[in-house]
Amino acid sequence: MTIRPYSPSDDPAILELLRCNTPEFFAVSEEADLIDYLAKHIDHYYVVEIDGSIMGCGGFNRRDDEKRGVLSWDIIHPDAHGKGVGSALVKFRIAEMQKLGMEEIGVRTTQLVYPFYEKMGFRLKSPFTKDYWAKGFDLYDMVLDKV
């Protein structure tokens, strides 16, 4: 497994990862949001390669004060779920954020994935927001307990 910086040439593989996880983990409408993010809003973004294939991706964005950041657009191929790919990617990005001196690390996710982030040391900041991302996809705003 190799985690490397994102390149725009990765876009087709990243969109395919999203499609492989739709509608189970992402709403169909989120594809346009991901395309916009990749084109205009990337701060730090990475892909996970296994045997030459992109099997995961995810990044983080710094807040205006540079001391806070949020994990963004984590997508893992269904064949790699439960095999440590997501955990490795989260740990990698937390380490990168710590190198930048971030004092608060958050993630905004859904009810479908928040238990994974709880296992990684994140906790809910506030009650969830129903149907935030799309109908049936609630917002769970979480923060890492110890940075």
Backbone bond lengths (Angstrom), bond angles and torsions (degrees), N, CA, C in turn:
res aa  C-N    CA-C-N  psi(-1)  N-CA   C-N-CA  omega(-1)  CA-C   N-CA-C  phi
1 M - - - 1.452 - - 1.532 108.17 -
2 T 1.336 115.14 131.00 1.460 121.55 177.59 1.522 109.02 -126.24
3 I 1.323 116.34 132.08 1.459 121.33 173.89 1.520 106.14 -107.72
4 R 1.326 115.73 123.49 1.457 120.57 -177.82 1.522 110.20 -135.08
5 P 1.345 117.16 161.90 1.461 119.59 177.48 1.532 111.89 -62.91
6 Y 1.295 115.04 146.33 1.459 124.23 176.77 1.531 110.75 -64.51
7 S 1.324 114.86 147.84 1.465 123.42 170.45 1.530 107.32 -130.01
8 P 1.334 118.46 145.91 1.473 119.19 177.50 1.531 113.70 -55.25
9 S 1.322 117.09 -23.85 1.473 119.21 177.03 1.527 111.90 -68.58
10 D 1.343 117.34 -11.58 1.470 122.15 177.52 1.531 112.26 -80.91
11 D 1.329 118.06 -10.87 1.472 121.24 -173.43 1.527 114.15 -51.93
12 P 1.350 119.76 -48.09 1.473 117.48 -179.57 1.532 113.22 -58.58
13 A 1.328 117.38 -40.85 1.468 120.71 -179.90 1.528 111.03 -68.32
14 I 1.328 116.60 -37.66 1.464 120.22 179.27 1.525 110.21 -66.60
15 L 1.327 117.40 -42.73 1.467 120.00 177.54 1.524 111.00 -64.00
16 E 1.319 116.68 -34.99 1.463 119.42 176.85 1.530 110.84 -67.06
17 L 1.338 117.79 -37.42 1.465 120.47 174.96 1.524 110.53 -59.26
18 L 1.332 115.62 -44.64 1.463 119.64 178.93 1.524 110.38 -60.42
19 R 1.319 116.59 -46.91 1.471 120.77 -178.27 1.526 111.60 -62.93
20 C 1.324 117.24 -34.30 1.478 120.84 177.96 1.525 111.37 -66.93
21 N 1.326 116.72 -21.99 1.462 122.07 -177.92 1.527 113.10 -106.38
22 T 1.336 116.46 10.22 1.461 122.31 179.69 1.527 108.45 -109.83
23 P 1.291 120.75 131.93 1.452 129.34 8.68 1.530 114.35 -98.13
24 E 1.331 117.77 10.33 1.468 118.66 -176.41 1.529 112.93 -62.99
25 F 1.348 117.44 -45.25 1.465 120.91 -176.10 1.520 114.30 -116.56
26 F 1.315 117.63 -15.70 1.464 122.25 179.59 1.521 109.16 -134.11
27 A 1.323 115.47 147.58 1.463 120.54 174.33 1.522 108.92 -80.61
28 V 1.315 116.43 150.27 1.462 121.66 178.54 1.530 110.81 -53.98
29 S 1.317 116.27 -37.99 1.467 121.30 -177.66 1.529 113.43 -65.38
30 E 1.323 117.39 -16.47 1.463 119.90 -177.05 1.529 113.35 -76.31
31 E 1.320 118.12 -14.02 1.464 119.22 179.02 1.532 110.81 -60.65
32 A 1.316 117.98 -42.96 1.470 120.97 178.11 1.527 110.55 -62.16
33 D 1.335 117.28 -37.43 1.469 120.98 178.11 1.534 110.95 -64.76
34 L 1.326 116.49 -40.78 1.461 120.31 179.36 1.532 110.44 -66.12
35 I 1.309 117.43 -43.29 1.470 120.92 178.13 1.525 110.13 -59.02
36 D 1.326 117.06 -43.71 1.459 121.79 178.19 1.539 110.58 -63.58
37 Y 1.326 116.65 -43.79 1.459 121.07 179.07 1.535 110.54 -59.16
38 L 1.317 116.50 -49.10 1.466 120.35 -178.28 1.523 111.51 -62.03
39 A 1.315 117.26 -34.29 1.464 121.27 -177.48 1.523 113.49 -81.96
40 K 1.354 117.08 -31.16 1.461 118.24 -167.89 1.529 116.92 -131.40
41 H 1.318 118.42 -15.21 1.465 118.41 -168.11 1.528 115.42 -126.28
42 I 1.317 117.70 7.56 1.468 119.75 -179.78 1.518 110.07 -67.18
43 D 1.311 115.52 136.39 1.459 122.34 171.14 1.537 106.54 -109.69
44 H 1.325 115.79 -68.25 1.471 123.09 173.52 1.527 106.09 -128.89
45 Y 1.321 117.50 125.40 1.464 120.46 -179.35 1.525 109.03 -141.97
46 Y 1.336 115.71 144.94 1.457 121.98 -172.69 1.521 110.65 -136.81
47 V 1.328 114.80 157.83 1.461 120.52 171.99 1.525 108.29 -123.48
48 V 1.324 114.99 152.87 1.458 122.45 176.11 1.520 107.58 -109.22
49 E 1.326 114.87 121.74 1.464 120.07 177.24 1.525 109.76 -107.99
50 I 1.322 114.41 137.45 1.462 121.72 173.01 1.517 106.32 -130.61
51 D 1.317 115.95 120.68 1.466 121.77 -178.55 1.531 111.57 51.22
52 G 1.330 116.74 41.86 1.460 121.50 175.93 1.512 115.96 81.45
53 S 1.328 118.34 -2.31 1.466 121.60 179.52 1.526 109.81 -109.22
54 I 1.315 115.99 141.08 1.460 120.61 176.33 1.524 108.32 -77.76
55 M 1.324 115.43 116.55 1.466 121.71 -176.36 1.520 112.75 -113.34
56 G 1.324 116.47 -2.41 1.449 120.02 178.86 1.510 110.52 -169.53
57 C 1.331 114.29 163.74 1.459 120.38 176.87 1.525 108.55 -158.67
58 G 1.302 114.59 160.03 1.455 120.54 177.73 1.514 109.52 171.95
59 G 1.305 115.19 157.21 1.453 119.06 -178.09 1.504 112.05 -144.55
60 F 1.319 114.72 -162.14 1.454 121.17 172.02 1.515 108.68 -152.47
61 N 1.309 113.39 154.05 1.456 121.10 177.40 1.515 108.43 -125.18
62 R 1.320 115.43 137.02 1.456 121.56 176.55 1.517 109.02 -83.83
63 R 1.309 115.62 146.09 1.458 121.47 173.53 1.520 108.01 -82.56
64 D 1.314 116.41 170.36 1.463 121.48 -175.59 1.522 114.03 -55.56
65 D 1.325 116.99 -33.09 1.468 119.45 -177.15 1.525 113.10 -82.13
66 E 1.336 117.62 -3.69 1.468 124.18 178.59 1.529 113.84 65.76
67 K 1.326 118.59 -2.54 1.467 121.98 179.93 1.522 111.83 -100.87
68 R 1.327 115.93 -9.29 1.455 121.29 179.26 1.519 108.59 -124.70
69 G 1.320 115.57 147.16 1.450 120.43 177.91 1.508 111.05 -148.68
70 V 1.316 114.95 164.59 1.459 120.59 -178.92 1.524 109.15 -135.96
71 L 1.324 115.77 134.65 1.459 120.96 173.87 1.519 108.56 -64.96
72 S 1.330 116.61 145.66 1.461 119.24 -176.27 1.529 112.15 -138.61
73 W 1.304 113.59 141.14 1.465 123.85 170.51 1.525 114.07 47.55
74 D 1.313 116.10 58.18 1.467 121.58 172.69 1.520 108.43 -77.64
75 I 1.317 116.56 125.00 1.465 121.20 177.54 1.527 107.78 -141.09
76 I 1.298 116.65 124.52 1.456 122.45 -179.87 1.533 108.58 -121.15
77 H 1.316 116.67 134.85 1.471 120.66 178.69 1.527 109.12 -59.17
78 P 1.336 117.37 138.46 1.476 119.27 -179.25 1.526 113.95 -54.05
79 D 1.336 118.54 -33.02 1.466 120.66 178.86 1.522 112.53 -66.74
80 A 1.351 116.64 -17.45 1.463 120.77 -178.88 1.521 112.72 -103.73
81 H 1.340 117.89 -1.18 1.468 120.11 178.02 1.525 109.36 -61.23
82 G 1.332 115.80 137.38 1.458 120.85 176.86 1.516 114.61 76.25
83 K 1.340 117.42 10.64 1.467 120.58 -177.30 1.529 112.68 -113.95
84 G 1.334 116.66 13.81 1.451 120.19 175.40 1.524 115.71 90.16
85 V 1.323 117.36 -1.88 1.463 120.76 -178.48 1.532 110.30 -67.04
86 G 1.318 116.72 -48.94 1.456 120.60 179.89 1.514 112.04 -62.98
87 S 1.321 117.09 -42.71 1.475 120.81 178.73 1.524 110.84 -62.09
88 A 1.320 116.98 -43.47 1.465 120.46 179.49 1.524 110.62 -62.84
89 L 1.325 116.91 -40.57 1.464 120.70 -179.73 1.524 111.58 -67.84
90 V 1.320 117.69 -40.32 1.469 120.54 177.45 1.525 109.97 -64.69
91 K 1.316 118.30 -47.07 1.463 121.31 -179.61 1.531 111.03 -61.79
92 F 1.318 116.90 -40.93 1.463 121.27 178.26 1.526 111.03 -59.18
93 R 1.330 116.30 -46.96 1.463 119.90 -177.25 1.532 111.69 -70.31
94 I 1.318 117.57 -37.37 1.466 119.39 175.66 1.524 109.45 -59.19
95 A 1.320 117.18 -43.95 1.472 120.91 178.78 1.529 110.67 -62.07
96 E 1.329 117.57 -41.45 1.463 120.80 178.58 1.534 110.51 -64.46
97 M 1.303 116.89 -39.92 1.463 121.21 179.40 1.530 110.48 -67.24
98 Q 1.315 116.73 -38.54 1.464 120.54 177.83 1.524 110.75 -64.80
99 K 1.337 117.14 -37.82 1.469 120.84 177.17 1.531 111.03 -60.06
100 L 1.328 116.43 -31.36 1.461 121.67 179.45 1.528 112.24 -84.13
101 G 1.337 116.63 -0.09 1.458 121.32 176.44 1.523 114.55 82.33
102 M 1.321 117.10 20.82 1.464 118.93 -179.93 1.520 110.31 -69.99
103 E 1.320 114.82 135.74 1.452 121.75 -177.56 1.519 112.82 -102.09
104 E 1.322 116.96 -13.94 1.468 121.49 176.62 1.520 108.38 -139.05
105 I 1.339 115.40 130.01 1.462 121.63 179.59 1.519 107.46 -124.44
106 G 1.315 116.06 125.46 1.448 121.27 -179.03 1.514 112.20 -123.36
107 V 1.300 114.09 172.64 1.464 121.77 173.00 1.519 107.54 -150.03
108 R 1.307 116.10 141.19 1.462 122.25 176.08 1.525 105.93 -115.07
109 T 1.321 115.85 117.06 1.459 120.46 -171.95 1.521 109.94 -137.92
110 T 1.317 115.77 -167.30 1.460 121.69 -179.03 1.531 110.55 -113.31
111 Q 1.333 113.62 172.84 1.464 119.98 176.38 1.526 111.27 -63.60
112 L 1.307 117.35 -18.99 1.464 121.75 -177.25 1.527 112.22 -76.63
113 V 1.323 116.60 -26.94 1.461 120.43 -171.69 1.534 113.09 -120.92
114 Y 1.326 117.42 -11.72 1.462 117.77 -176.19 1.537 113.55 -57.93
115 P 1.354 121.29 -31.76 1.471 118.55 177.17 1.538 112.44 -61.27
116 F 1.326 117.27 -33.45 1.469 120.76 175.87 1.524 110.20 -60.49
117 Y 1.326 116.60 -47.20 1.463 119.99 -179.23 1.529 111.80 -68.14
118 E 1.321 117.57 -32.23 1.473 119.67 174.03 1.522 109.97 -59.11
119 K 1.324 117.03 -43.38 1.469 121.00 178.72 1.524 111.39 -63.11
120 M 1.339 116.34 -26.58 1.463 121.69 -179.17 1.536 111.69 -86.03
121 G 1.350 117.19 0.25 1.454 120.65 176.06 1.522 115.38 103.20
122 F 1.326 117.26 7.78 1.462 120.90 177.77 1.528 109.52 -89.69
123 R 1.339 115.63 152.82 1.466 120.63 175.55 1.524 108.57 -133.76
124 L 1.317 115.49 156.19 1.466 120.89 178.57 1.524 110.54 -65.77
125 K 1.346 116.24 134.92 1.463 121.15 176.29 1.521 111.07 -85.92
126 S 1.323 116.21 -30.28 1.466 121.48 -176.45 1.522 108.22 -156.81
127 P 1.322 117.21 169.07 1.475 118.81 177.02 1.529 110.42 -59.12
128 F 1.320 115.65 154.01 1.463 119.77 -178.60 1.529 111.52 -68.99
129 T 1.340 114.90 159.17 1.463 122.46 177.22 1.521 108.21 -111.37
130 K 1.317 116.37 113.67 1.464 122.12 -175.74 1.526 111.67 -64.67
131 D 1.334 115.58 138.35 1.467 123.77 174.57 1.529 113.27 54.70
132 Y 1.316 117.59 34.79 1.464 121.88 -177.22 1.532 112.38 -68.89
133 W 1.328 116.57 -51.34 1.466 121.18 -176.42 1.522 110.90 -76.89
134 A 1.318 115.59 -40.04 1.466 124.48 178.77 1.529 104.98 -174.16
135 K 1.320 117.04 170.26 1.461 119.94 179.18 1.527 108.96 -57.85
136 G 1.340 115.36 124.94 1.462 121.11 -179.91 1.516 114.48 88.09
137 F 1.336 117.38 1.15 1.466 121.89 179.75 1.532 108.48 -123.87
138 D 1.335 115.37 95.88 1.459 122.29 -175.68 1.534 110.97 -83.98
139 L 1.319 116.74 153.34 1.464 122.62 176.75 1.518 110.04 -90.26
140 Y 1.324 115.32 127.15 1.458 123.56 171.01 1.523 106.33 -118.21
141 D 1.327 116.52 107.25 1.460 123.80 -178.23 1.526 107.28 -91.89
142 M 1.330 116.38 117.96 1.460 121.08 -171.49 1.531 110.51 -126.52
143 V 1.323 115.65 158.51 1.463 122.09 177.10 1.526 108.33 -135.24
144 L 1.336 115.78 145.51 1.458 120.83 177.19 1.522 108.74 -71.77
145 D 1.333 116.58 130.73 1.457 120.45 -176.84 1.525 113.14 -62.08
146 K 1.318 117.90 -45.08 1.471 120.78 -177.58 1.519 108.51 -132.00
147 V 1.318 115.53 122.57 1.473 119.61 178.48 1.504 109.07 -98.14
